[in-house]
């Protein structure tokens, strides 16, 4: 007992148990085909190195393009869309009207001279991207999403670039990586695995 005193003994109950061989229901796991590998979009999804806007030296991020060019960027490097524009409308759709979102960016290490033997495991490097975080201030639309980076090309009146997903996980110096965009349908199933066009090697 809580006071430290000993309680009365518990009741004794008798029972008899024996093993049973009663048949259990057999529920077969349905065979499902592997998701298709390809690119149903007209956009070439490429990987590249990119410094955070306003930085002149490292560390750079590996990013993968997820939109066409057309994002207006002010000289102070604050990503701004012209007028009242939802940045999610810049995400491409395929010929069936399906959006690239929801999507997850994966990477796997591939053999190179520095690492001739690799595990081949895939690593998730972004969360499930269902939409881009953004806000509006007056007539300007600002991007606040930490997983989305904007390519910035400075000119006299600002710059123009595209939206990219950032690899948020640590990299191994000297390693070589292959990226894939895994797109999901409305039921949360994998609809398509899109190999990124090029591999990236960490100097």
N, C-alpha and C positions, 0 to 999 in steps of 0.2 A: 504494500500500500504506500501512498505518498508520504504518510507520516513515518514510515519505517517499520510499522507493525506488520505481522504476518497475517494474511487473510485466511479464510477457510479454504479447505481443499476443493478443487474443482470436482464437478460431478463426473462419474465414470460411466461411459457408454460402451456397449458391445456392438460390434458389427462384423460382417463377413464380406470379404472382397475376393474376387477371382478375375483373372484376365479374360477378356472376351475377344473373339475373332470376328466380330460383326463387320461386314463389308462397309468400307467408307466410299463416299461418292468420288468418282474420278472425273475431274474437270480438266479437260485438255486445254493447254495454253494455245490460243489461236496463233497460227503461223502468220507473221506479217512480213511483207517484203521490206528490204532496206530502202531508206529514203533515196530519192534520185540525187545524183551528183551532177551539177551543171550550173548554168547561169541563164535563167529565163528573162533577165533584164537586159536592156540595151546599154547599160552602164558598165564599163570595165572597172571592176573593183581592184584597185592596186594598193600596195603597201609602200610606205615611204618614211623617211626620217623627218621630223618636224620639231623645231624649237617652239616652246610656248611663245605666243605673240608678245613682242616687246623685248624678248631675250636675244642676246647676241652670242652667247656661248652656252654650253650644255647645262643640265643634261637634256638631250633630245628625247622625244617620244617616238616610238613606232606607231604609226597611225594607218588606218585603212579607210579609203574614200567611201562615203555612203550617199553622196549626192552629186548632182551636176554643179558646175560653177554658177555663181549668181548671188552669193551672199555678199552684201556690201559691208565693208569694215572700215570704221573710222581710224584716223591716224593714231588715236590713243589706244588702239588695239582692242577696244570694246566691240565685240561682234554685234553689229546692228543690221537688222533687215530693213529695207526700204519700206516705210509706211507700216500699216497694220497687217503684218503677214505672219501667219502661223508657220514656224519653221518645220513643223511636221509635214506641211504640204510640199516641202522640198524633197522629201524622201521618195525615191522613184517607185513606180508601179510597173508591173509587167504587162504583157498583152492581154492577160486575163483580168486585169484590174486589181491584182493582188499587190499589196504593199510589201516592201522589204521588211518592215516591222510587223510583228515582233521578231527580233533577231538577237543572237548572241555571237560574239567573236571568240573563236578558239584558235589556239596555235599548238603546233607540235614541233619538236626539234627534229631536224633531218641531218643525216651524216654529212660531214665535211672533213677537210684535212685535219682540223684541230680535234674533232670528236667523230672518229670513224664509226663508233658503235653508240647508238642511242636507244632509248627505251621505246620510242614511238608513241608514247602516251600523249593524249590531247589534254590541254590545260585551258580552262575557261578564263578569259582575260577581261571580259566585261560582264556586267549583270545582264539580265534579260531586258533589252531595250524595247519598250512598248511605245514610248513617246519621248520627246525632247523637252526638258524643262526650260521654260522661257517666261518672260514677263514683258509688260509694256509700260513705257514712261512717256506720256504725251503721244506724239505721233511715231515714236521709235519703238521697235521691238528688240529686246535684248535676250541673248542666250545665257543661261545660268547653269547649264548642264555640265557637271565636272567630267563626264565621260565623252563629251563631244568637243572637238577642237576644230577651229576654222583656219583654213589655209589663207594666209594674208599676203597680198601682193601690193606693196606700197606704191602709190602714185601721188600726183599733186592733189587729187581730190579724194584720196582714200585708197581702197583696194578691193579686189574681187576675188573670191575663192569658193571652195566647196566645203561641205561638212565631212568630218572624219571621226571615226571611233578611235579612242586611245587604248593602247595596250597598257593596262594598269598594273601588271605584274612584273617582278624583277626579272632581268635578263642575265644570261651567262655570257661573260666576255669571250669572244671567239666562236660562239655558237651560231648555227644557222637555223632559221625558223621558216615554217610554212604556215600560212594563216587560212582559216576557213570561216565564212559567215554561215551560220546555221539558222535558217528561217523557219518559223513556226506558223501553223495555220490557226484558225479561230478556235479549234478544239484543243489547242495546246500540243498538237503532234508535229513532229518534224515534217515540213513540207518540202524542203530542198536544202542541200548542202552545196554552198557556192565556194569553190576553191578560189582564193585570191590569186591574181595572175602571176605574181612574182614572189620569190623568196627573199628574206632579209638576213644579212649576216652582221653580227655585232662586232665592231672593230675592237 
